[in-house]
Amino acid sequence: MSAPTTSRAESALKQHQPESMTHREILSALSGLLLALFVAMSSATIVSTALPKIIGALNGSQTQYTWVVTATLLTSTATTPIWGKLSDLTSKKLLVQIAIVVYVLGSIVAGFSHTAGQLIAARAFQGIGLGGIQALVQVAIGAMIPPRERGRYNGYLGGVLALATVGGPLLGGVIVDTSWLGWRWCFFAGAPFAVIALITLQRTLHLPVFKRENVKIDYAGASLIAVGVSILLIWVSFVDSSFAWVSWQTFAMVGAGLVLLAVAVWVESRAAEPVVPLNIVKQRTTALAIIASLAVGMAMFGGSVFLGQYFQIGRGYSPTEAGLMTIPLMAGVLISSTISGRMITKTGQIKPYILAGTIVLVVGFGILSLTDHQTPLWQLWLGMLLVGTGVGLSMQNLVLAVQNSVALKDIGAASSTIAFFRSLGGTVGVSVLGAVLAHRVADDITKNLTAAGAPAGAASGGTSSLNLAELPDSVQHIVRAAYGDATGHIFLLSAFIGVVGVLAAVFFRRITLRSTMDLGAASDGASGAASDGASGPASDGASGPASDGAFATASGAAKHAASDEPKHAADTELPAADHGLPAKHAAEVTRG
C-alpha cells in the first residue's frame, strides 16, 4: 500500500475517533441497558412460578401451559435476527426503546386475558419485544466495549440476569398468594420499571450509528423460518394425542415444515441483507457456537421452565415457596458468570470456561434426572446449582466468542444469530419436553386412577388437572405423583441434549480475545489483525498459532491504521466505507 493511501486511512481514523470511554462512563451507559434487560427478564420470570395457578384459573391444559411459554420463545426467535440486522443499519438506542415498549404493551394485554388462548396470543406479542431486548443489549455492549474487556462487564450482565431470575419468581409467588392483588398483576408489575428504563436509556446510552441507503430487510427469510419452525412445533405438541405418529397429518406437517426451512435457506443464500448471514454462520467459531447455543438453549429453557410446576403441582408448595426453591439455580448463574467474566478479562482465554460450563450443565441435569415426587430437597438444590453454574459459564461466553471473531459492522447480525439459535433451541426444548411431560402425566394419571378403581376421567370432568383445588383429595395425590415422577424424565432428556453442547465446545479452537473494538484495528505492539474469512492462510481470525479473534500479522493491516496508533484508536465505528461496505451505501457516522 502506498504512503499517501496509508496517510489518508490514518487521517480518516483519527477524524472519526471519539475519546475512549472510562469505566465509569461505561457503567453509566450500561445502567439503562441492564435495567431494560431486567424489565424483560423479570416480567418473564414473575410469571414462571405463577403459571400453574394462572392456567388453573383459566381452566387450561398442560399443552396450553407449554404454549404460553413456547409462544413467547417462538416470536422472539423469529424477530431476533431482524432486530439484529436493524441494529447494524440504524440507532441501537431507539431500537432498544421500541422493543421495551412492545414488550410492556404485550404484558398489559396478557394481564387482561380471560382465556388461555388469549394469554397465548398476548405472550406471542410479548415475544416480539423480548427478542429485541435480548439481541440489542448484547449488540450495544459489543459496540461499546472491546472483547477482552467485555468479559468483565458480562459479569454485571450475569448478575442482573440472576437478580431478575431470582427476584422474579419470588415476586410472582407473593403476587399470586396475595388475595387483593391476584395473578393479573404479574403482568402489570413491570410497567413502572419499563418507564424508568426508557428515561435512563435516553440519558445515558450514546452509540455510533451507521446511516446506509437502499437497505433491504429480509422479511421473507424470517417469515419462512418462523412458519417452518411453528408447523414442526405444532406437530410435536399434538402428535400421539390428536393423531398417530404415522399418519397423513404427520407427513403433511413435517413435510411442509422441512420444505419451508429448506426454502428459507435458499432465500437467505440469495438475499442482499439476510437475517441469518450464511457467510458468518459458515465460520468455524460461529458454527460451533450455534450448535452449543442450540443445545444449551434446549436444555436450559426446556428443563428449567418446568421447575416451578414441579414444586407446586408435584410437591404441593405455594408459588412463593416454589420461587424460593429455585434460588440455587440462579445463585449458580450469578456466581459463575461474575467470576468467569473477570477471569476471562484477566487471561483473554474463553474456551476453558465454555467447555467447563457445558460439562457442569450435563452433570446437573444428570442429578435432576433422578427426581420424583419424593426426592430430597438437598439433591434437587445440588442439581439446580450445577445447572445454573453451567449456564453462567457458557451462555454469555458463547456470544462473546462469536463477537470476537467478526468485524464491528457485522456484530449486530452475529450477536442476533447466536441469540436466534439459542431461542430456537429453547423453543424446541420447551415444546418437545412439554409434549413428553404431558403424555407421560396423562398416561400415569390414567394408569393410577384405574389401579385405584376410579374411572379414567375422574381427574378431569371438565376441570384442568392443573387446578388442583377443584379436584377430590384422592385424585389430587395421584396428579401430584404423576407430575413429580414425570419431571425426572424431561431432565434426563435435557442431559442428553446438553452432551451435544459439550461436543461442540470440545471442537472450539483456542480463542484469545482481542483488546480492540474491530478486527484489523491497531493495538499496542500489534502490526495488524486478520479477520474471519480473510484471504490467505489466515482464517477464522487466526494465522499460524493465533486463534479465532487473535491478532495475526497481515500485509494489508495498514488499511485501517499504522502500528503506532494509540491503543483505543479503533474504539468506535468508522464510516461505512472503512468497513468494506460499497461506496454507494457509505454515509456519515453519527452519534445516537
WODABEL-V676027 format. One record per residue. RES is the residue in three letters. SS is DSSP state (2 for helix, 1 for strand, 0 for the rest). PSI is psi as a letter, one per 40 degrees, with the letter a starting at -180 (none if undefined). BURIAL is 1 if it has 24 or more other ideal C-beta (glycine too) atoms within 12 Angstrom, else 0. Layout:
res=RES ss=SS psi=PSI burial=BURIAL
res=RES ss=SS psi=PSI burial=BURIAL
This chain:
res=MET ss=0 psi=h burial=0
res=SER ss=0 psi=i burial=0
res=ALA ss=2 psi=d burial=0
res=PRO ss=2 psi=d burial=0
res=THR ss=2 psi=d burial=0
res=THR ss=2 psi=d burial=0
res=SER ss=2 psi=d burial=0
res=ARG ss=2 psi=d burial=0
res=ALA ss=2 psi=d burial=1
res=GLU ss=2 psi=d burial=1
res=SER ss=2 psi=d burial=0
res=ALA ss=2 psi=d burial=1
res=LEU ss=2 psi=d burial=1
res=LYS ss=2 psi=d burial=0
res=GLN ss=2 psi=d burial=0
res=HIS ss=0 psi=e burial=1
res=GLN ss=0 psi=h burial=1
res=PRO ss=0 psi=i burial=1
res=GLU ss=0 psi=i burial=0
res=SER ss=0 psi=i burial=0
res=MET ss=0 psi=h burial=1
res=THR ss=0 psi=i burial=0
res=HIS ss=2 psi=d burial=0
res=ARG ss=2 psi=d burial=0
res=GLU ss=2 psi=d burial=0
res=ILE ss=2 psi=d burial=1
res=LEU ss=2 psi=d burial=0
res=SER ss=2 psi=d burial=0
res=ALA ss=2 psi=d burial=1
res=LEU ss=2 psi=d burial=1
res=SER ss=2 psi=d burial=1
res=GLY ss=2 psi=d burial=1
res=LEU ss=2 psi=d burial=1
res=LEU ss=2 psi=d burial=1
res=LEU ss=2 psi=d burial=1
res=ALA ss=2 psi=d burial=1
res=LEU ss=2 psi=d burial=1
res=PHE ss=2 psi=d burial=1
res=VAL ss=2 psi=d burial=1
res=ALA ss=2 psi=d burial=1
res=MET ss=2 psi=d burial=1
res=SER ss=2 psi=d burial=1
res=SER ss=2 psi=d burial=1
res=ALA ss=2 psi=d burial=1
res=THR ss=2 psi=d burial=1
res=ILE ss=2 psi=d burial=1
res=VAL ss=2 psi=d burial=1
res=SER ss=2 psi=d burial=1
res=THR ss=2 psi=d burial=1
res=ALA ss=2 psi=e burial=1
res=LEU ss=2 psi=d burial=1
res=PRO ss=2 psi=d burial=1
res=LYS ss=2 psi=d burial=1
res=ILE ss=2 psi=d burial=1
res=ILE ss=2 psi=d burial=1
res=GLY ss=2 psi=d burial=1
res=ALA ss=2 psi=d burial=1
res=LEU ss=0 psi=e burial=1
res=ASN ss=0 psi=f burial=1
res=GLY ss=0 psi=i burial=1
res=SER ss=0 psi=i burial=1
res=GLN ss=2 psi=d burial=1
res=THR ss=2 psi=d burial=1
res=GLN ss=2 psi=d burial=1
res=TYR ss=2 psi=d burial=1
res=THR ss=2 psi=d burial=1
res=TRP ss=2 psi=e burial=1
res=VAL ss=2 psi=d burial=1
res=VAL ss=2 psi=d burial=1
res=THR ss=2 psi=d burial=1
res=ALA ss=2 psi=d burial=1
res=THR ss=2 psi=d burial=1
res=LEU ss=2 psi=d burial=1
res=LEU ss=2 psi=d burial=1
res=THR ss=2 psi=d burial=1
res=SER ss=2 psi=d burial=1
res=THR ss=2 psi=d burial=1
res=ALA ss=2 psi=d burial=1
res=THR ss=2 psi=e burial=1
res=THR ss=2 psi=d burial=1
res=PRO ss=2 psi=d burial=1
res=ILE ss=2 psi=d burial=1
res=TRP ss=2 psi=d burial=1
res=GLY ss=2 psi=d burial=1
res=LYS ss=2 psi=d burial=1
res=LEU ss=2 psi=d burial=1
res=SER ss=2 psi=d burial=1
res=ASP ss=0 psi=e burial=1
res=LEU ss=0 psi=d burial=1
res=THR ss=0 psi=a burial=1
res=SER ss=0 psi=h burial=1
res=LYS ss=2 psi=d burial=1
res=LYS ss=2 psi=d burial=1
res=LEU ss=2 psi=d burial=1
res=LEU ss=2 psi=d burial=1
res=VAL ss=2 psi=d burial=1
res=GLN ss=2 psi=d burial=1
res=ILE ss=2 psi=d burial=1
res=ALA ss=2 psi=d burial=1
res=ILE ss=2 psi=d burial=1
res=VAL ss=2 psi=d burial=1
res=VAL ss=2 psi=d burial=1
res=TYR ss=2 psi=d burial=1
res=VAL ss=2 psi=d burial=1
res=LEU ss=2 psi=d burial=1
res=GLY ss=2 psi=d burial=1
res=SER ss=2 psi=d burial=1
res=ILE ss=2 psi=d burial=1
res=VAL ss=2 psi=d burial=1
res=ALA ss=2 psi=d burial=1
res=GLY ss=2 psi=d burial=1
res=PHE ss=0 psi=e burial=0
res=SER ss=0 psi=i burial=1
res=HIS ss=0 psi=e burial=0
res=THR ss=0 psi=i burial=0
res=ALA ss=2 psi=d burial=1
res=GLY ss=2 psi=d burial=0
res=GLN ss=2 psi=d burial=1
res=LEU ss=2 psi=d burial=1
res=ILE ss=2 psi=d burial=1
res=ALA ss=2 psi=d burial=1
res=ALA ss=2 psi=d burial=1
res=ARG ss=2 psi=d burial=1
res=ALA ss=2 psi=d burial=1
res=PHE ss=2 psi=d burial=1
res=GLN ss=2 psi=d burial=1
res=GLY ss=2 psi=d burial=1
res=ILE ss=2 psi=d burial=1
res=GLY ss=2 psi=d burial=1
res=LEU ss=2 psi=d burial=1
res=GLY ss=2 psi=d burial=1
res=GLY ss=2 psi=d burial=1
res=ILE ss=2 psi=d burial=1
res=GLN ss=2 psi=d burial=1
res=ALA ss=2 psi=d burial=1
res=LEU ss=2 psi=d burial=1
res=VAL ss=2 psi=d burial=1
res=GLN ss=2 psi=d burial=1
res=VAL ss=2 psi=d burial=1
res=ALA ss=2 psi=d burial=1
res=ILE ss=2 psi=d burial=1
res=GLY ss=2 psi=d burial=1
res=ALA ss=2 psi=e burial=1
res=MET ss=2 psi=d burial=1
res=ILE ss=0 psi=h burial=1
res=PRO ss=0 psi=i burial=1
res=PRO ss=2 psi=d burial=1
res=ARG ss=2 psi=d burial=1
res=GLU ss=2 psi=e burial=1
res=ARG ss=2 psi=d burial=1
res=GLY ss=2 psi=d burial=1
res=ARG ss=2 psi=d burial=1
res=TYR ss=2 psi=d burial=1
res=ASN ss=2 psi=d burial=1
res=GLY ss=2 psi=d burial=1
res=TYR ss=2 psi=d burial=1
res=LEU ss=2 psi=d burial=1
res=GLY ss=2 psi=d burial=1
res=GLY ss=2 psi=d burial=1
res=VAL ss=2 psi=d burial=1
res=LEU ss=2 psi=d burial=1
res=ALA ss=2 psi=d burial=1
res=LEU ss=2 psi=d burial=1
res=ALA ss=2 psi=d burial=1
res=THR ss=2 psi=d burial=1
res=VAL ss=2 psi=d burial=1
res=GLY ss=2 psi=d burial=1
res=GLY ss=2 psi=d burial=1
res=PRO ss=2 psi=d burial=1
res=LEU ss=2 psi=d burial=1
res=LEU ss=2 psi=d burial=1
res=GLY ss=2 psi=d burial=1
res=GLY ss=2 psi=d burial=1
res=VAL ss=2 psi=d burial=1
res=ILE ss=2 psi=d burial=1
res=VAL ss=2 psi=d burial=1
res=ASP ss=2 psi=e burial=1
res=THR ss=0 psi=h burial=0
res=SER ss=0 psi=d burial=0
res=TRP ss=0 psi=e burial=0
res=LEU ss=0 psi=c burial=0
res=GLY ss=0 psi=i burial=0
res=TRP ss=0 psi=d burial=1
res=ARG ss=0 psi=d burial=1
res=TRP ss=2 psi=e burial=1
res=CYS ss=2 psi=d burial=1
res=PHE ss=2 psi=d burial=1
res=PHE ss=2 psi=d burial=1
res=ALA ss=0 psi=d burial=1
res=GLY ss=0 psi=e burial=1
res=ALA ss=2 psi=d burial=1
res=PRO ss=2 psi=d burial=0
res=PHE ss=2 psi=d burial=1
res=ALA ss=2 psi=d burial=1
res=VAL ss=2 psi=d burial=0
res=ILE ss=2 psi=d burial=0
res=ALA ss=2 psi=d burial=1
res=LEU ss=2 psi=d burial=1
res=ILE ss=2 psi=d burial=0
res=THR ss=2 psi=d burial=1
res=LEU ss=2 psi=d burial=1
res=GLN ss=2 psi=d burial=0
res=ARG ss=2 psi=d burial=0
res=THR ss=2 psi=d burial=1
res=LEU ss=0 psi=h burial=1
res=HIS ss=0 psi=h burial=1
res=LEU ss=0 psi=i burial=1
res=PRO ss=1 psi=i burial=1
res=VAL ss=1 psi=h burial=1
res=PHE ss=0 psi=h burial=1
res=LYS ss=0 psi=h burial=0
res=ARG ss=0 psi=i burial=1
res=GLU ss=0 psi=i burial=0
res=ASN ss=0 psi=f burial=0
res=VAL ss=0 psi=h burial=0
res=LYS ss=0 psi=h burial=0
res=ILE ss=0 psi=h burial=1
res=ASP ss=0 psi=g burial=1
res=TYR ss=2 psi=d burial=0
res=ALA ss=2 psi=d burial=1
res=GLY ss=2 psi=d burial=1
res=ALA ss=2 psi=d burial=1
res=SER ss=2 psi=d burial=1
res=LEU ss=2 psi=d burial=1
res=ILE ss=2 psi=d burial=1
res=ALA ss=2 psi=d burial=1
res=VAL ss=2 psi=d burial=1
res=GLY ss=2 psi=d burial=1
res=VAL ss=2 psi=d burial=1
res=SER ss=2 psi=d burial=1
res=ILE ss=2 psi=d burial=1
res=LEU ss=2 psi=d burial=1
res=LEU ss=2 psi=d burial=1
res=ILE ss=2 psi=d burial=1
res=TRP ss=2 psi=d burial=1
res=VAL ss=2 psi=d burial=1
res=SER ss=2 psi=d burial=1
res=PHE ss=2 psi=e burial=1
res=VAL ss=1 psi=i burial=1
res=ASP ss=0 psi=e burial=0
res=SER ss=0 psi=d burial=0
res=SER ss=0 psi=d burial=0
res=PHE ss=1 psi=i burial=0
res=ALA ss=0 psi=i burial=0
res=TRP ss=0 psi=d burial=0
res=VAL ss=0 psi=g burial=0
res=SER ss=0 psi=i burial=0
res=TRP ss=2 psi=d burial=0
res=GLN ss=2 psi=d burial=0
res=THR ss=2 psi=d burial=0
res=PHE ss=2 psi=d burial=0
res=ALA ss=2 psi=d burial=0
res=MET ss=2 psi=d burial=1
res=VAL ss=2 psi=d burial=1
res=GLY ss=2 psi=d burial=0
res=ALA ss=2 psi=d burial=0
res=GLY ss=2 psi=d burial=1
res=LEU ss=2 psi=d burial=0
res=VAL ss=2 psi=d burial=0
res=LEU ss=2 psi=d burial=1
res=LEU ss=2 psi=d burial=1
res=ALA ss=2 psi=d burial=0
res=VAL ss=2 psi=d burial=0
res=ALA ss=2 psi=d burial=1
res=VAL ss=2 psi=d burial=0
res=TRP ss=2 psi=d burial=0
res=VAL ss=2 psi=d burial=1
res=GLU ss=2 psi=d burial=1
res=SER ss=2 psi=e burial=0
res=ARG ss=2 psi=e burial=0
res=ALA ss=0 psi=i burial=1
res=ALA ss=0 psi=d burial=0
res=GLU ss=0 psi=g burial=1
res=PRO ss=0 psi=i burial=1
res=VAL ss=0 psi=d burial=1
res=VAL ss=0 psi=g burial=1
res=PRO ss=0 psi=h burial=1
res=LEU ss=2 psi=d burial=1
res=ASN ss=2 psi=d burial=0
res=ILE ss=2 psi=d burial=1
res=VAL ss=2 psi=d burial=1
res=LYS ss=0 psi=e burial=0
res=GLN ss=0 psi=i burial=1
res=ARG ss=2 psi=d burial=1
res=THR ss=2 psi=d burial=1
res=THR ss=2 psi=d burial=1
res=ALA ss=2 psi=d burial=1
res=LEU ss=2 psi=d burial=1
res=ALA ss=2 psi=d burial=1
res=ILE ss=2 psi=d burial=1
res=ILE ss=2 psi=d burial=1
res=ALA ss=2 psi=d burial=1
res=SER ss=2 psi=d burial=1
res=LEU ss=2 psi=d burial=1
res=ALA ss=2 psi=d burial=1
res=VAL ss=2 psi=d burial=1
res=GLY ss=2 psi=d burial=1
res=MET ss=2 psi=d burial=1
res=ALA ss=2 psi=d burial=1
res=MET ss=2 psi=d burial=1
res=PHE ss=2 psi=d burial=1
res=GLY ss=2 psi=d burial=1
res=GLY ss=2 psi=d burial=1
res=SER ss=2 psi=d burial=1
res=VAL ss=0 psi=d burial=1
res=PHE ss=0 psi=e burial=1
res=LEU ss=2 psi=d burial=1
res=GLY ss=2 psi=d burial=1
res=GLN ss=2 psi=d burial=1
res=TYR ss=2 psi=d burial=1
res=PHE ss=2 psi=d burial=1
res=GLN ss=2 psi=d burial=1
res=ILE ss=2 psi=d burial=1
res=GLY ss=2 psi=d burial=1
res=ARG ss=0 psi=e burial=1
res=GLY ss=0 psi=e burial=1
res=TYR ss=0 psi=i burial=1
res=SER ss=0 psi=i burial=1
res=PRO ss=2 psi=d burial=1
res=THR ss=2 psi=d burial=1
res=GLU ss=2 psi=d burial=0
res=ALA ss=2 psi=d burial=1
res=GLY ss=2 psi=d burial=1
res=LEU ss=2 psi=d burial=1
res=MET ss=2 psi=d burial=1
res=THR ss=0 psi=e burial=1
res=ILE ss=2 psi=d burial=1
res=PRO ss=2 psi=d burial=1
res=LEU ss=2 psi=d burial=1
res=MET ss=2 psi=d burial=1
res=ALA ss=2 psi=d burial=1
res=GLY ss=2 psi=d burial=1
res=VAL ss=2 psi=d burial=1
res=LEU ss=2 psi=d burial=1
res=ILE ss=2 psi=d burial=1
res=SER ss=2 psi=d burial=1
res=SER ss=2 psi=d burial=1
res=THR ss=2 psi=d burial=1
res=ILE ss=2 psi=d burial=1
res=SER ss=2 psi=d burial=1
res=GLY ss=2 psi=d burial=1
res=ARG ss=2 psi=d burial=0
res=MET ss=2 psi=d burial=1
res=ILE ss=2 psi=d burial=1
res=THR ss=2 psi=d burial=1
res=LYS ss=2 psi=d burial=0
res=THR ss=2 psi=d burial=0
res=GLY ss=0 psi=e burial=1
res=GLN ss=1 psi=h burial=1
res=ILE ss=0 psi=d burial=1
res=LYS ss=2 psi=d burial=1
res=PRO ss=2 psi=d burial=1
res=TYR ss=2 psi=d burial=1
res=ILE ss=2 psi=d burial=1
res=LEU ss=2 psi=d burial=1
res=ALA ss=2 psi=d burial=1
res=GLY ss=2 psi=d burial=1
res=THR ss=2 psi=d burial=1
res=ILE ss=2 psi=d burial=1
res=VAL ss=2 psi=d burial=1
res=LEU ss=2 psi=d burial=1
res=VAL ss=2 psi=d burial=1
res=VAL ss=2 psi=d burial=1
res=GLY ss=2 psi=d burial=1
res=PHE ss=2 psi=d burial=1
res=GLY ss=2 psi=d burial=1
res=ILE ss=2 psi=d burial=1
res=LEU ss=2 psi=d burial=1
res=SER ss=0 psi=e burial=1
res=LEU ss=0 psi=e burial=0
res=THR ss=0 psi=h burial=1
res=ASP ss=0 psi=a burial=1
res=HIS ss=0 psi=e burial=1
res=GLN ss=0 psi=e burial=0
res=THR ss=0 psi=h burial=1
res=PRO ss=0 psi=i burial=0
res=LEU ss=2 psi=d burial=0
res=TRP ss=2 psi=d burial=0
res=GLN ss=2 psi=d burial=0
res=LEU ss=2 psi=d burial=1
res=TRP ss=2 psi=d burial=1
res=LEU ss=2 psi=d burial=1
res=GLY ss=2 psi=d burial=1
res=MET ss=2 psi=d burial=1
res=LEU ss=2 psi=d burial=1
res=LEU ss=2 psi=d burial=1
res=VAL ss=2 psi=d burial=1
res=GLY ss=2 psi=d burial=1
res=THR ss=2 psi=d burial=1
res=GLY ss=2 psi=d burial=1
res=VAL ss=2 psi=d burial=1
res=GLY ss=2 psi=d burial=1
res=LEU ss=2 psi=d burial=1
res=SER ss=2 psi=d burial=1
res=MET ss=2 psi=d burial=1
res=GLN ss=2 psi=d burial=1
res=ASN ss=2 psi=d burial=1
res=LEU ss=2 psi=d burial=1
res=VAL ss=2 psi=d burial=1
res=LEU ss=2 psi=d burial=1
res=ALA ss=2 psi=d burial=1
res=VAL ss=2 psi=d burial=1
res=GLN ss=2 psi=d burial=1
res=ASN ss=2 psi=d burial=1
res=SER ss=0 psi=e burial=1
res=VAL ss=0 psi=i burial=1
res=ALA ss=0 psi=i burial=1
res=LEU ss=2 psi=d burial=1
res=LYS ss=2 psi=d burial=1
res=ASP ss=2 psi=e burial=1
res=ILE ss=2 psi=d burial=1
res=GLY ss=2 psi=d burial=1
res=ALA ss=2 psi=d burial=1
res=ALA ss=2 psi=d burial=1
res=SER ss=2 psi=d burial=1
res=SER ss=2 psi=d burial=1
res=THR ss=2 psi=d burial=1
res=ILE ss=2 psi=d burial=1
res=ALA ss=2 psi=d burial=1
res=PHE ss=2 psi=d burial=1
res=PHE ss=2 psi=d burial=1
res=ARG ss=2 psi=d burial=1
res=SER ss=2 psi=d burial=1
res=LEU ss=2 psi=d burial=1
res=GLY ss=2 psi=d burial=1
res=GLY ss=2 psi=d burial=1
res=THR ss=2 psi=d burial=1
res=VAL ss=2 psi=d burial=1
res=GLY ss=2 psi=d burial=1
res=VAL ss=2 psi=d burial=1
res=SER ss=2 psi=d burial=1
res=VAL ss=2 psi=d burial=1
res=LEU ss=2 psi=d burial=1
res=GLY ss=2 psi=d burial=1
res=ALA ss=2 psi=d burial=1
res=VAL ss=2 psi=d burial=1
res=LEU ss=2 psi=d burial=1
res=ALA ss=2 psi=d burial=1
res=HIS ss=2 psi=d burial=1
res=ARG ss=2 psi=d burial=1
res=VAL ss=2 psi=d burial=1
res=ALA ss=2 psi=d burial=1
res=ASP ss=2 psi=d burial=0
res=ASP ss=2 psi=d burial=1
res=ILE ss=2 psi=d burial=1
res=THR ss=2 psi=d burial=1
res=LYS ss=2 psi=d burial=0
res=ASN ss=2 psi=d burial=1
res=LEU ss=2 psi=d burial=1
res=THR ss=2 psi=d burial=0
res=ALA ss=2 psi=d burial=0
res=ALA ss=0 psi=e burial=0
res=GLY ss=0 psi=e burial=0
res=ALA ss=0 psi=i burial=0
res=PRO ss=0 psi=i burial=0
res=ALA ss=2 psi=d burial=0
res=GLY ss=2 psi=e burial=0
res=ALA ss=2 psi=d burial=1
res=ALA ss=2 psi=e burial=1
res=SER ss=0 psi=c burial=1
res=GLY ss=0 psi=f burial=0
res=GLY ss=0 psi=e burial=0
res=THR ss=0 psi=h burial=0
res=SER ss=0 psi=i burial=1
res=SER ss=0 psi=e burial=1
res=LEU ss=0 psi=e burial=1
res=ASN ss=0 psi=g burial=1
res=LEU ss=2 psi=d burial=1
res=ALA ss=2 psi=d burial=0
res=GLU ss=2 psi=e burial=0
res=LEU ss=0 psi=i burial=1
res=PRO ss=0 psi=i burial=0
res=ASP ss=2 psi=d burial=0
res=SER ss=2 psi=d burial=0
res=VAL ss=2 psi=d burial=1
res=GLN ss=2 psi=d burial=1
res=HIS ss=2 psi=d burial=1
res=ILE ss=2 psi=d burial=1
res=VAL ss=2 psi=d burial=1
res=ARG ss=2 psi=d burial=1
res=ALA ss=2 psi=d burial=1
res=ALA ss=2 psi=d burial=1
res=TYR ss=2 psi=d burial=1
res=GLY ss=2 psi=d burial=1
res=ASP ss=2 psi=d burial=1
res=ALA ss=2 psi=d burial=1
res=THR ss=2 psi=d burial=1
res=GLY ss=2 psi=d burial=1
res=HIS ss=2 psi=d burial=1
res=ILE ss=2 psi=d burial=1
res=PHE ss=2 psi=d burial=1
res=LEU ss=2 psi=d burial=1
res=LEU ss=2 psi=d burial=1
res=SER ss=2 psi=d burial=1
res=ALA ss=2 psi=d burial=1
res=PHE ss=2 psi=d burial=1
res=ILE ss=2 psi=d burial=1
res=GLY ss=2 psi=d burial=1
res=VAL ss=2 psi=d burial=1
res=VAL ss=2 psi=d burial=1
res=GLY ss=2 psi=d burial=1
res=VAL ss=2 psi=d burial=1
res=LEU ss=2 psi=d burial=0
res=ALA ss=2 psi=d burial=1
res=ALA ss=2 psi=d burial=1
res=VAL ss=2 psi=d burial=0
res=PHE ss=0 psi=e burial=0
res=PHE ss=0 psi=h burial=1
res=ARG ss=0 psi=i burial=1
res=ARG ss=0 psi=h burial=1
res=ILE ss=0 psi=h burial=1
res=THR ss=1 psi=h burial=1
res=LEU ss=0 psi=h burial=1
res=ARG ss=0 psi=i burial=1
res=SER ss=0 psi=e burial=1
res=THR ss=0 psi=i burial=1
res=MET ss=0 psi=d burial=1
res=ASP ss=0 psi=i burial=1
res=LEU ss=0 psi=i burial=1
res=GLY ss=0 psi=e burial=1
res=ALA ss=0 psi=i burial=1
res=ALA ss=0 psi=i burial=1
res=SER ss=1 psi=i burial=1
res=ASP ss=0 psi=h burial=0
res=GLY ss=0 psi=e burial=0
res=ALA ss=1 psi=h burial=1
res=SER ss=0 psi=e burial=1
res=GLY ss=0 psi=i burial=1
res=ALA ss=0 psi=i burial=1
res=ALA ss=0 psi=h burial=1
res=SER ss=0 psi=i burial=1
res=ASP ss=0 psi=h burial=1
res=GLY ss=0 psi=e burial=1
res=ALA ss=0 psi=i burial=1
res=SER ss=0 psi=i burial=0
res=GLY ss=0 psi=a burial=0
res=PRO ss=0 psi=e burial=0
res=ALA ss=0 psi=h burial=1
res=SER ss=1 psi=i burial=1
res=ASP ss=0 psi=f burial=1
res=GLY ss=0 psi=e burial=1
res=ALA ss=1 psi=i burial=1
res=SER ss=0 psi=h burial=1
res=GLY ss=0 psi=b burial=0
res=PRO ss=0 psi=e burial=0
res=ALA ss=0 psi=i burial=1
res=SER ss=0 psi=a burial=1
res=ASP ss=0 psi=h burial=1
res=GLY ss=0 psi=e burial=1
res=ALA ss=0 psi=i burial=1
res=PHE ss=0 psi=h burial=1
res=ALA ss=0 psi=i burial=1
res=THR ss=0 psi=h burial=1
res=ALA ss=0 psi=h burial=1
res=SER ss=0 psi=d burial=0
res=GLY ss=0 psi=e burial=1
res=ALA ss=2 psi=d burial=1
res=ALA ss=2 psi=e burial=1
res=LYS ss=2 psi=d burial=1
res=HIS ss=0 psi=d burial=1
res=ALA ss=0 psi=i burial=1
res=ALA ss=0 psi=i burial=1
res=SER ss=0 psi=e burial=1
res=ASP ss=0 psi=e burial=0
res=GLU ss=0 psi=i burial=1
res=PRO ss=0 psi=i burial=0
res=LYS ss=0 psi=d burial=1
res=HIS ss=0 psi=f burial=1
res=ALA ss=0 psi=d burial=1
res=ALA ss=0 psi=e burial=1
res=ASP ss=0 psi=f burial=1
res=THR ss=0 psi=i burial=1
res=GLU ss=0 psi=h burial=1
res=LEU ss=0 psi=i burial=1
res=PRO ss=0 psi=i burial=1
res=ALA ss=2 psi=d burial=1
res=ALA ss=2 psi=d burial=1
res=ASP ss=2 psi=e burial=1
res=HIS ss=2 psi=e burial=1
res=GLY ss=0 psi=e burial=1
res=LEU ss=0 psi=i burial=1
res=PRO ss=0 psi=i burial=0
res=ALA ss=2 psi=d burial=0
res=LYS ss=2 psi=d burial=0
res=HIS ss=2 psi=e burial=0
res=ALA ss=0 psi=i burial=0
res=ALA ss=0 psi=a burial=0
res=GLU ss=0 psi=i burial=0
res=VAL ss=0 psi=h burial=1
res=THR ss=1 psi=i burial=0
res=ARG ss=1 psi=h burial=0
res=GLY ss=0 psi=none burial=1
